[in-house]
Amino acid sequence: MSKLKEMKSRTGDIFQGETVDQLAHRIIEHVVKWRNLDPFSDKQLYTILEKTESILKPLPAMLEIEHPLTIVGDIHGQLDALIRYFDAVGYPPKVQFLFLGDYVDRGAKALEVSLLLFCYKVRHPHMLHLLRGNHECMKMNRLYGFHEEVTRKRGSTMWRRYQNVFNELPLCARVGQRILCMHGGIPQNYKSWDSFRELKKPKTPKKCDEGLQVDLMWADPTQDKCNVFAMNMQRAISVIFGEKALTDFMKKLGLSLIVRAHEVSQEGFNFMFDRKIVTVFSAPYYCGNDTNCGAIMHVSPSYEISFTVLRPRMILTPENTEVVRQMENNYKTLMALSPDPNRGRHLQPVQPAQLAQLAKSGLKLVEPQKK
């Protein structure tokens, strides 16, 4: 088609006869290659938001997903990191993904990150699953960067429209029969699995701060003296929970592992309480001033668990010499060779003791294959 005919075939910035699936495909190809949404109109982005909302709306607050599965923690607008993960392990629908929330705020390309994920959800709704993090709540993304970014790039009406999509995101996911995933942590006021099956998605800022939903998006494990549940004084919302609370929760529901995000981990992932719970944090070099790695977690068909870990990229300058040196010291314990040193991608080696500890719960921790 000639350029003139192509221009004439447009109606309101939508190609005449183009389906939403085809539009989503074009957006994916452009964002992955060029890292922006510049060629696409507001109307096209609204089309993707509307379709994403319609896909999410019928979903329950708790998803039930089968493995194999790759689990992704906080991304926070770090588009380059997200695409590096896809490059390392495969793009949907080749790989089934579960994202644990916090797609927006902090990083510079939250609009591109969220639209890219929404487009994959439109094209492959059964191979990419999205949970809600605390930053997908209006009161958070109004203050921590997303509102400013979207208003600058597209206008405040687009930001408000986003909240309708965020309100339809599920809050947790049961993987097989043994693993429960959420953004924050375990809730204190549950009774049984019925508490999760009957859970409603919060549609207002007030509802986000009530009931099971606030804990699923905000709660943190703690190794302090607290063994059960206590007020989360550091965040001034939700609860912290200790090993006894976690053990009782998992025993009552017949679980072997809790997977959550919500907290920065220096290595990208962190086990606690005899490997009963793992934090997965996927934004390397968080906020541009932390020396942390990012990681994603893989669950095999036989419940084998492995991780792909990204080293943060940083160009050495006279001003950041000390930070780069600190980064390199942190990586001395990462014994596995990078499959692509120029991309700075690492796979986390696994200690033998970890295998034995996880085997007790029916899960296996294995060293991932190099990509």
FENQUISUL-V814273 format. One record per residue. N is the residue number from 0. RES is the residue in three letters. PSI is psi as a letter, one per 20 degrees, with the letter a starting at -180 (none if undefined). NEAR is the number of other C-alpha atoms within 10 Angstrom. Layout:
N|RES|PSI|NEAR / N|RES|PSI|NEAR
This chain:
0|MET|p|7 / 1|SER|r|7 / 2|LYS|h|8 / 3|LEU|g|8 / 4|LYS|h|9 / 5|GLU|g|11 / 6|MET|h|12 / 7|LYS|h|11 / 8|SER|i|15 / 9|ARG|q|13 / 10|THR|o|10 / 11|GLY|k|10 / 12|ASP|j|13 / 13|ILE|p|17 / 14|PHE|p|16 / 15|GLN|p|12 / 16|GLY|i|10 / 17|GLU|p|10 / 18|THR|r|11 / 19|VAL|h|17 / 20|ASP|g|16 / 21|GLN|h|15 / 22|LEU|g|20 / 23|ALA|h|24 / 24|HIS|g|16 / 25|ARG|g|13 / 26|ILE|g|24 / 27|ILE|g|22 / 28|GLU|g|12 / 29|HIS|g|17 / 30|VAL|g|18 / 31|VAL|h|17 / 32|LYS|g|10 / 33|TRP|i|10 / 34|ARG|k|17 / 35|ASN|r|17 / 36|LEU|j|18 / 37|ASP|g|10 / 38|PRO|i|9 / 39|PHE|p|15 / 40|SER|r|14 / 41|ASP|g|14 / 42|LYS|h|13 / 43|GLN|g|19 / 44|LEU|g|19 / 45|TYR|h|14 / 46|THR|g|15 / 47|ILE|g|22 / 48|LEU|g|23 / 49|GLU|g|15 / 50|LYS|g|18 / 51|THR|g|24 / 52|GLU|g|19 / 53|SER|h|14 / 54|ILE|g|17 / 55|LEU|h|21 / 56|LYS|g|16 / 57|PRO|i|9 / 58|LEU|q|13 / 59|PRO|r|20 / 60|ALA|h|24 / 61|MET|o|24 / 62|LEU|q|20 / 63|GLU|o|14 / 64|ILE|q|18 / 65|GLU|q|13 / 66|HIS|r|15 / 67|PRO|q|19 / 68|LEU|q|21 / 69|THR|p|21 / 70|ILE|p|23 / 71|VAL|p|25 / 72|GLY|b|31 / 73|ASP|p|29 / 74|ILE|h|28 / 75|HIS|l|27 / 76|GLY|j|25 / 77|GLN|n|25 / 78|LEU|g|24 / 79|ASP|g|15 / 80|ALA|g|23 / 81|LEU|g|20 / 82|ILE|h|18 / 83|ARG|h|16 / 84|TYR|g|20 / 85|PHE|g|14 / 86|ASP|h|11 / 87|ALA|g|19 / 88|VAL|i|16 / 89|GLY|q|14 / 90|TYR|q|15 / 91|PRO|q|18 / 92|PRO|j|15 / 93|LYS|h|9 / 94|VAL|q|14 / 95|GLN|p|21 / 96|PHE|q|23 / 97|LEU|o|21 / 98|PHE|p|25 / 99|LEU|j|32 / 100|GLY|r|30 / 101|ASP|m|26 / 102|TYR|h|32 / 103|VAL|r|29 / 104|ASP|r|26 / 105|ARG|f|22 / 106|GLY|r|22 / 107|ALA|i|17 / 108|LYS|l|21 / 109|ALA|h|23 / 110|LEU|g|24 / 111|GLU|g|23 / 112|VAL|g|25 / 113|SER|g|20 / 114|LEU|h|21 / 115|LEU|g|27 / 116|LEU|h|21 / 117|PHE|h|25 / 118|CYS|h|25 / 119|TYR|h|24 / 120|LYS|h|23 / 121|VAL|g|25 / 122|ARG|h|21 / 123|HIS|m|15 / 124|PRO|h|17 / 125|HIS|j|14 / 126|MET|i|17 / 127|LEU|p|22 / 128|HIS|p|23 / 129|LEU|p|25 / 130|LEU|r|25 / 131|ARG|p|27 / 132|GLY|r|29 / 133|ASN|h|25 / 134|HIS|i|25 / 135|GLU|k|25 / 136|CYS|q|21 / 137|MET|g|21 / 138|LYS|h|14 / 139|MET|g|16 / 140|ASN|i|20 / 141|ARG|h|16 / 142|LEU|h|13 / 143|TYR|k|15 / 144|GLY|h|18 / 145|PHE|g|27 / 146|HIS|g|23 / 147|GLU|g|17 / 148|GLU|g|21 / 149|VAL|h|20 / 150|THR|g|14 / 151|ARG|g|10 / 152|LYS|h|14 / 153|ARG|i|15 / 154|GLY|q|14 / 155|SER|h|15 / 156|THR|h|10 / 157|MET|g|18 / 158|TRP|g|20 / 159|ARG|h|15 / 160|ARG|h|13 / 161|TYR|h|21 / 162|GLN|h|16 / 163|ASN|h|17 / 164|VAL|g|21 / 165|PHE|h|25 / 166|ASN|i|21 / 167|GLU|j|25 / 168|LEU|p|27 / 169|PRO|r|27 / 170|LEU|h|31 / 171|CYS|r|30 / 172|ALA|p|24 / 173|ARG|p|18 / 174|VAL|o|21 / 175|GLY|c|15 / 176|GLN|i|13 / 177|ARG|i|17 / 178|ILE|p|21 / 179|LEU|p|24 / 180|CYS|q|27 / 181|MET|r|29 / 182|HIS|g|31 / 183|GLY|e|30 / 184|GLY|a|31 / 185|ILE|q|32 / 186|PRO|q|24 / 187|GLN|h|21 / 188|ASN|l|10 / 189|TYR|r|13 / 190|LYS|g|11 / 191|SER|a|11 / 192|TRP|h|13 / 193|ASP|h|9 / 194|SER|h|13 / 195|PHE|h|21 / 196|ARG|h|13 / 197|GLU|i|11 / 198|LEU|p|17 / 199|LYS|q|17 / 200|LYS|p|21 / 201|PRO|p|22 / 202|LYS|i|16 / 203|THR|q|14 / 204|PRO|h|13 / 205|LYS|g|10 / 206|LYS|h|13 / 207|CYS|h|23 / 208|ASP|j|18 / 209|GLU|q|13 / 210|GLY|b|16 / 211|LEU|h|21 / 212|GLN|h|28 / 213|VAL|h|24 / 214|ASP|h|26 / 215|LEU|h|25 / 216|MET|i|32 / 217|TRP|h|27 / 218|ALA|q|27 / 219|ASP|q|25 / 220|PRO|q|27 / 221|THR|q|19 / 222|GLN|j|12 / 223|ASP|a|10 / 224|LYS|i|8 / 225|CYS|p|15 / 226|ASN|h|17 / 227|VAL|c|18 / 228|PHE|q|22 / 229|ALA|r|14 / 230|MET|p|13 / 231|ASN|n|17 / 232|MET|h|10 / 233|GLN|h|10 / 234|ARG|i|12 / 235|ALA|k|8 / 236|ILE|q|15 / 237|SER|b|27 / 238|VAL|r|25 / 239|ILE|q|28 / 240|PHE|q|24 / 241|GLY|a|19 / 242|GLU|h|22 / 243|LYS|g|14 / 244|ALA|g|18 / 245|LEU|g|24 / 246|THR|g|17 / 247|ASP|g|12 / 248|PHE|g|18 / 249|MET|h|20 / 250|LYS|g|10 / 251|LYS|h|12 / 252|LEU|i|14 / 253|GLY|l|13 / 254|LEU|q|18 / 255|SER|i|20 / 256|LEU|q|21 / 257|ILE|p|21 / 258|VAL|p|25 / 259|ARG|r|31 / 260|ALA|c|31 / 261|HIS|h|25 / 262|GLU|p|19 / 263|VAL|p|23 / 264|SER|p|22 / 265|GLN|h|20 / 266|GLU|i|23 / 267|GLY|h|27 / 268|PHE|q|26 / 269|ASN|p|17 / 270|PHE|q|15 / 271|MET|r|13 / 272|PHE|l|15 / 273|ASP|l|11 / 274|ARG|k|18 / 275|LYS|h|20 / 276|ILE|q|24 / 277|VAL|p|19 / 278|THR|p|26 / 279|VAL|o|29 / 280|PHE|p|30 / 281|SER|j|35 / 282|ALA|n|31 / 283|PRO|q|27 / 284|TYR|l|22 / 285|TYR|p|23 / 286|CYS|j|15 / 287|GLY|j|13 / 288|ASN|j|9 / 289|ASP|q|14 / 290|THR|k|24 / 291|ASN|q|25 / 292|CYS|r|27 / 293|GLY|q|32 / 294|ALA|q|31 / 295|ILE|q|25 / 296|MET|p|26 / 297|HIS|p|23 / 298|VAL|o|21 / 299|SER|r|16 / 300|PRO|h|12 / 301|SER|k|11 / 302|TYR|k|19 / 303|GLU|p|19 / 304|ILE|p|21 / 305|SER|r|22 / 306|PHE|q|26 / 307|THR|p|26 / 308|VAL|p|27 / 309|LEU|p|28 / 310|ARG|q|25 / 311|PRO|q|22 / 312|ARG|p|17 / 313|MET|p|14 / 314|ILE|p|7 / 315|LEU|p|12 / 316|THR|r|10 / 317|PRO|h|6 / 318|GLU|h|8 / 319|ASN|j|13 / 320|THR|g|12 / 321|GLU|h|12 / 322|VAL|g|16 / 323|VAL|g|18 / 324|ARG|g|12 / 325|GLN|g|12 / 326|MET|g|21 / 327|GLU|h|13 / 328|ASN|h|11 / 329|ASN|h|15 / 330|TYR|i|16 / 331|LYS|h|8 / 332|THR|i|11 / 333|LEU|n|16 / 334|MET|h|12 / 335|ALA|q|13 / 336|LEU|q|13 / 337|SER|p|19 / 338|PRO|i|15 / 339|ASP|n|12 / 340|PRO|h|9 / 341|ASN|h|7 / 342|ARG|i|14 / 343|GLY|k|15 / 344|ARG|p|24 / 345|HIS|q|27 / 346|LEU|p|23 / 347|GLN|p|24 / 348|PRO|q|18 / 349|VAL|p|17 / 350|GLN|q|11 / 351|PRO|h|11 / 352|ALA|h|9 / 353|GLN|h|15 / 354|LEU|g|17 / 355|ALA|h|13 / 356|GLN|g|16 / 357|LEU|h|19 / 358|ALA|h|13 / 359|LYS|h|12 / 360|SER|j|14 / 361|GLY|j|13 / 362|LEU|q|22 / 363|LYS|p|20 / 364|LEU|o|22 / 365|VAL|q|18 / 366|GLU|p|19 / 367|PRO|q|17 / 368|GLN|q|10 / 369|LYS|p|15 / 370|LYS|none|14
